[in-house]
């Protein structure tokens, strides 16, 4: 780059550096002199990171000084696969291992499994789960997610109920298994299904509740919590199996209501 503001720079290409890397650095130097474009030709800092990762993963294409010239738009064009994760092979392998264990036909116990994923904000935790989640779906799982929000803490179990509502929506749309699902849920919940209806609206699509059905009598807060947990367990037991498990992803667990 020959000049930015009052400063002069030696063109990086004259130093024998790869053209793609020179282009990226030049774009950022130009952005430094233009406050309206924080990252030059890039929209966000993540775009810069993505291109740097792309160069590191494909040095023969981008870091070879003899490689042909290309513009920023061309460079980013190679990075349109949003589900490609770099350096997460070990984490992906562990998530696959847990799923294989839970759904294994030779498994004796019927216990559920939980995986906790920790890390700094913006390090790709959600992207990691969403990528593996697509694999789970292809293998027969019903994958649902809920996101806790600091502004929603006054709504008890907000993320979990949202995920369960999506889950019931998936069940209701299963045209092949719907008759079996309705029968199993009705047997598991019976007339007490009203306990969940208000919290999980899509349950209406599965469980037939008469309009004049009376709600359960008022109980203490602790008793209500226990009953809610019990009926959620009954709902899941009646609709989940090793062949069709439910995978529940809860995001931003640090904002979970207390």
C-alpha positions in Angstrom: 0.0 0.0 0.0 1.6 3.3 -1.1 -0.1 5.6 1.3 -2.7 5.9 4.1 -3.3 9.3 5.4 0.1 11.0 5.9 1.9 7.7 6.3 3.6 5.8 3.5 4.0 2.0 3.3 6.2 -0.2 1.2 4.0 -2.4 -1.0 4.0 -5.8 0.6 4.0 -7.5 -2.7 7.5 -6.1 -3.3 8.6 -8.0 -0.2 7.7 -11.2 -1.8 4.6 -11.9 0.4 1.6 -13.8 -1.0 -0.9 -11.6 -2.9 -3.9 -12.8 -0.9 -2.3 -11.9 2.4 -1.2 -8.5 1.0 -4.7 -7.8 -0.1 -6.1 -8.6 3.4 -3.5 -6.4 5.2 -4.0 -3.5 2.7 -7.8 -3.7 3.3 -7.3 -3.3 7.0 -4.8 -0.5 6.6 -7.3 1.4 4.4 -10.0 0.8 7.1 -7.7 2.4 9.7 -8.0 5.7 7.8 -11.7 5.4 7.3 -13.8 5.2 10.4 -16.9 4.4 8.4 -15.4 1.1 7.3 -14.1 -0.6 10.5 -12.7 -3.6 8.6 -12.3 -2.2 5.1 -13.8 -4.6 2.5 -14.8 -6.9 5.3 -18.1 -6.7 7.2 -16.9 -7.9 10.6 -13.7 -9.0 12.3 -15.0 -12.6 12.0 -14.8 -12.3 8.2 -11.1 -11.4 8.6 -10.6 -14.4 10.9 -12.3 -16.7 8.4 -10.1 -15.6 5.5 -7.0 -16.0 7.7 -8.1 -19.6 8.6 -8.8 -20.2 4.9 -5.3 -19.2 4.0 -3.8 -21.4 6.7 -5.9 -24.4 5.7 -5.0 -23.9 2.0 -1.5 -22.5 1.8 -0.8 -23.9 -1.6 -3.7 -21.9 -3.0 -3.4 -18.6 -1.1 0.1 -18.4 0.4 2.2 -19.4 -2.5 3.8 -16.2 -3.8 3.4 -17.5 -7.4 -0.4 -17.9 -7.0 -2.6 -15.8 -9.2 -4.1 -12.5 -8.0 -7.6 -12.3 -6.6 -9.8 -9.8 -5.0 -11.4 -9.8 -1.5 -14.8 -10.9 -3.0 -13.1 -13.8 -4.7 -11.3 -14.8 -1.6 -14.5 -14.9 0.5 -16.3 -16.8 -2.2 -14.3 -19.9 -1.3 -15.6 -19.7 2.3 -19.4 -20.0 1.7 -19.7 -23.3 3.5 -20.9 -22.1 6.8 -20.9 -25.6 8.4 -17.2 -26.1 8.0 -15.4 -25.9 11.4 -11.6 -25.7 11.7 -9.8 -27.3 14.6 -12.9 -28.8 16.2 -12.3 -32.4 15.3 -11.8 -33.6 18.9 -15.0 -31.8 20.1 -17.0 -33.2 17.2 -15.7 -36.7 17.9 -16.7 -36.5 21.5 -20.3 -35.3 20.7 -20.6 -38.2 18.2 -19.3 -40.6 20.8 -21.9 -39.6 23.3 -24.7 -39.9 20.7 -23.5 -43.4 19.7 -23.4 -44.5 23.3 -26.9 -43.3 24.0 -28.4 -44.9 20.9 -26.4 -48.1 21.0 -28.6 -51.2 20.7 -26.3 -53.1 23.1 -26.6 -50.5 25.8 -28.0 -52.0 29.0 -28.9 -48.9 31.1 -31.5 -46.3 30.0 -29.9 -43.3 31.5 -29.8 -40.0 29.7 -26.6 -38.2 29.0 -25.6 -34.5 29.3 -22.7 -32.7 27.7 -21.5 -29.3 28.9 -19.6 -27.1 26.5 -17.8 -24.1 27.9 -15.7 -21.4 26.3 -15.4 -17.7 25.7 -18.1 -15.8 23.8 -17.8 -16.0 20.1 -15.5 -19.1 20.0 -18.1 -21.1 18.0 -19.8 -23.2 20.7 -23.2 -22.8 19.1 -21.9 -23.5 15.6 -20.3 -26.6 16.9 -23.5 -28.0 18.3 -25.6 -26.9 15.3 -23.2 -28.7 12.9 -23.3 -32.0 14.9 -27.0 -31.5 15.4 -27.6 -31.8 11.6 -25.8 -35.1 11.8 -28.1 -36.2 14.6 -31.1 -35.4 12.5 -29.9 -37.4 9.6 -29.5 -40.3 12.0 -33.1 -40.1 13.2 -32.9 -37.7 16.2 -35.3 -34.9 16.9 -33.0 -32.0 17.5 -34.4 -28.9 19.3 -32.9 -26.0 21.0 -33.7 -23.2 23.4 -31.8 -20.1 24.2 -31.7 -18.5 27.6 -31.9 -14.7 27.6 -31.0 -12.3 30.4 -34.2 -10.4 29.6 -36.4 -13.5 30.0 -35.3 -14.6 33.4 -38.7 -13.7 34.9 -40.3 -16.4 32.7 -39.5 -19.7 34.5 -37.9 -22.4 32.3 -38.4 -20.2 29.2 -35.7 -21.8 27.0 -36.7 -25.4 28.0 -40.4 -24.8 27.3 -39.6 -23.1 24.0 -37.6 -26.2 23.0 -40.3 -28.6 24.1 -42.8 -26.6 22.1 -40.7 -27.0 19.0 -40.3 -30.7 19.9 -44.1 -31.2 20.0 -44.3 -29.4 16.7 -41.9 -31.9 15.2 -44.0 -34.7 16.6 -47.2 -33.3 15.2 -45.7 -33.0 11.8 -44.5 -36.7 11.7 -47.2 -38.0 9.4 -45.9 -41.5 9.6 -45.8 -41.9 13.3 -48.5 -39.4 14.4 -51.1 -42.1 15.3 -48.6 -44.0 17.5 -47.4 -40.7 19.0 -50.9 -39.5 19.9 -51.8 -42.8 21.5 -48.6 -42.9 23.5 -48.8 -39.3 24.8 -52.5 -39.7 25.7 -51.7 -42.8 27.7 -48.8 -41.2 29.4 -50.4 -37.9 30.3 -54.1 -38.7 30.4 -56.4 -35.9 31.6 -53.5 -34.3 33.4 -52.1 -33.0 30.0 -53.6 -29.6 30.9 -50.6 -29.1 33.2 -48.4 -28.8 30.1 -50.8 -27.3 27.6 -50.4 -23.7 28.7 -46.6 -23.9 28.6 -46.3 -26.1 25.5 -49.0 -24.8 23.0 -48.1 -27.3 20.3 -49.1 -30.1 22.6 -52.6 -29.3 21.5 -51.7 -30.7 18.1 -51.0 -34.1 19.7 -53.2 -34.4 22.7 -56.9 -33.9 22.5 -58.1 -31.8 25.4 -61.7 -31.0 25.8 -62.5 -27.3 25.9 -64.4 -27.6 29.1 -61.7 -29.6 30.8 -60.9 -28.2 34.2 -57.4 -27.3 35.2 -55.9 -29.1 38.1 -56.4 -27.7 41.6 -54.0 -25.1 42.9 -51.0 -26.5 44.7 -47.9 -25.1 46.3 -45.0 -23.8 44.2 -42.8 -26.7 45.2 -45.5 -29.2 44.4 -46.3 -27.5 41.1 -42.6 -27.7 40.1 -42.5 -31.4 40.9 -45.6 -32.1 39.0 -44.4 -30.2 36.0 -41.1 -32.1 36.0 -43.0 -35.4 36.3 -45.2 -34.7 33.3 -42.3 -33.5 31.2 -40.5 -36.8 31.9 -43.7 -38.7 31.0 -44.0 -36.8 27.7 -40.4 -37.6 26.8 -40.6 -41.2 27.8 -43.6 -41.7 25.7 -42.1 -40.1 22.6 -38.4 -40.9 22.6 -36.5 -44.1 21.9 -33.0 -45.2 20.9 -34.1 -45.1 17.3 -35.6 -41.6 17.6 -34.0 -39.8 20.6 -34.5 -36.2 21.4 -31.4 -34.0 21.5 -32.0 -30.9 23.5 -29.5 -28.0 23.1 -29.7 -25.2 25.7 -27.7 -22.1 24.7 -26.4 -19.4 27.0 -27.0 -21.5 30.1 -25.4 -18.7 32.2 -28.7 -16.7 31.9 -30.9 -19.6 33.1 -33.6 -18.5 35.4 -33.1 -19.5 39.0 
